[in-house]
Amino acid sequence: MQFDDDKPLDPSQVEDVRASGPRPGGGFGRMPGGCMLPIGGKGGGCLLLILAVAAMFLFGILPTPFTGDPGEQGDPGVQGGGRQPSAPATGNLAERCRTGADADQSEDCRVVGTVNSIQDYWKGQISGYRPAKTVLFTRAVRTGCGAADSAVGPFYCPADRKVYLDLTFFDTLQRDFGAKGGPFAQAYVIAHEYGHHVQNLLGAMDKVGRDNRPGANSPSVRLELQADCYAGVWARNAVKTGFYEKPFTSAEIAEALDAADAVGDDSIQRRSQGRVTPDAFTHGTSEQRERWFSTGYESGDPNRCDTFSGRI
């Protein structure tokens, strides 16, 4: 991934709240009103606890809005047990992440450049596109959908239209899930989350509604596979946004496919429980994850990402 050194970055699209993370020794606390639909875990119910126990913590969606006042819940250790900062703590990113040259040198700035490129692409595809910020956090965070911790991996919250990301997830992806990692594996994860934002804007999430029932043919699987396809579509068109000097190489695309393989429902279940249980699928098999990303990448056309019709 080689950024155009002279391309201006827009760090305002990324909020950095890592300095206001949980107090040392603080726990996660309860998750009022927010149930997780992660990309590699079981479906139904408040999935945060299920995922933590099953070690199936991966990027996905936090769909149920949290309607209470975070300052009144008293959850220890989550953003200090109080409200999030009223203003984004992006000053440091604004100083450090100014051009594509900075994105080539810094992981934080690479996230900024990746987010900028993804949103630039979708802005040209969706009339009235509304940007979604990425929030960088450490250990735990409060969102418009509820409280969450790093164990759930990167996720998108439809209620506040933000992507949440703890960068230590990518070490976990390699160490615990066997992915090879790499900068483009990171870009794939971020692009997948913005795929959920696109689904939110286009009404796909409303179509699925609150049907979080698991299963190999479930709406949640179809939703996640479409987000994978959208990630591939962006990858094919990324150089057209002007943020990258040249199209991604086959080796870089292989990083995304390897990450998709590592987070398939079947791969995670074999690793965590020694058997595959299709009735518990929520995000698709490794083969499906790779195939739908490839469908998006090879076509470069979001219209080819209809995972809601026919077989998947």
Residue, then its C-alpha position, 0 to 999 in steps of 0.5 A: m500500500q503506497f500512498d500518494d505522498d502529496k495527497p492531503l489527508d483529512p484527519s477529522q474523519v478519525e477521532d482518537v479517544r485512546a487517551s481517555g480510555p478505562r482506568p487502570g484495573g477497571g472492568f468492562g462492566r455491563m453492556p446496557g441495551g447493546c447486543m453484539l453482532p460480531i463478524g465471527g461469533k454466535g448470533g442472538g442475545c447479548l453476544l458480548l459475553i458469549l464472544a468473550v467466553a468463546a474467544m470469538f471476538l471479531f469485527g461486526i455490528l453493535p446494532t441495538p441503540f443504548t438509550g440511557d445516559p452513559g454518565e448514569q450507568g456507573d460502569p467502572g473502567v469504560q471511558g472512566g465511567g463517565r461520558q465520552p469527551s464532548a469534542p473529538a481528541t484529534g489534535n495529535l492526528a491533525e498535527r501528524c497526519r497531513t499527507g500521504a507521506d505520513a500515511d506511509q510512515s505511521e499506522d495511525c495516519r495509515v488508518v486516516g488515509t484508508v478511511n479517507s479513501i473508502q469514504d471518497y469512493w462511497k461518496g461518489q457512489i451514493s447520493g447524499y452520502r453521510p460520512a462516518k467517523t472512525v473512533l480509535f479507542t483502547r480497551a473499552v469505549r461507550t458508543g451510541c449503541g452501548a458500551a463495548d470493549s476491545a474483545v469484540g474487535p472492530f465494529y460499526c454502530p448504526a445509532d451514531r454512525k461510527v466505526y470503532l477500532d482498537l488497533t491492538f486487534f490486528d495483533t490478536l488477528q495474527r496471534d490468535f486467529g492465524a492470519k498473516g496480517g499486513p497493512f492491507a489486512q487492516a484496510y480490509v477490516i476497515a473497509h468491511e466496517y464501512g460496508h456496514h455504514v453503506q448498508n445502513l445508509l441504503g436500508a439493508m440493515d432495516k431490511v434485516g431488522r432485529d432478526n439476529r437468529p444464527g444459521a448458515n442462511s441467516p440474514s446476519v450472514r448475508l449482511e456480513l458477506q455483503a459488507d465483505c463484497y463492498a470491501g472488495v469493491w472499494a479495493r478495486n476502485a481505491v486508486k481512483t480516489g487519488f490516495y494511492e499511487k497504484p492499484f493494490t498488488s496480488a500480494e496485498i489482496a492475498e492479505a485480505l483473503d487470508a484475513a477473511d479466511a481466518v475469520g470465517d465462522d467455520s475456522i473460528q469454531r474449529r479453533s475454539q470448540g473443535r467442531v463446526t456448527p452451521d446453525a450457529f453461523t452469523h458471518g459466513t464460512s471462510e470460503q464464503r468470506e473470501r468468495w464475496f470479497s473476491t466478487g467485489y474486487e473482481s467486478g468493482d461493482p457494488n451492484r454485484c454484491d446482492t447477497f440477499s437473493g438466492r444462494i450464498 
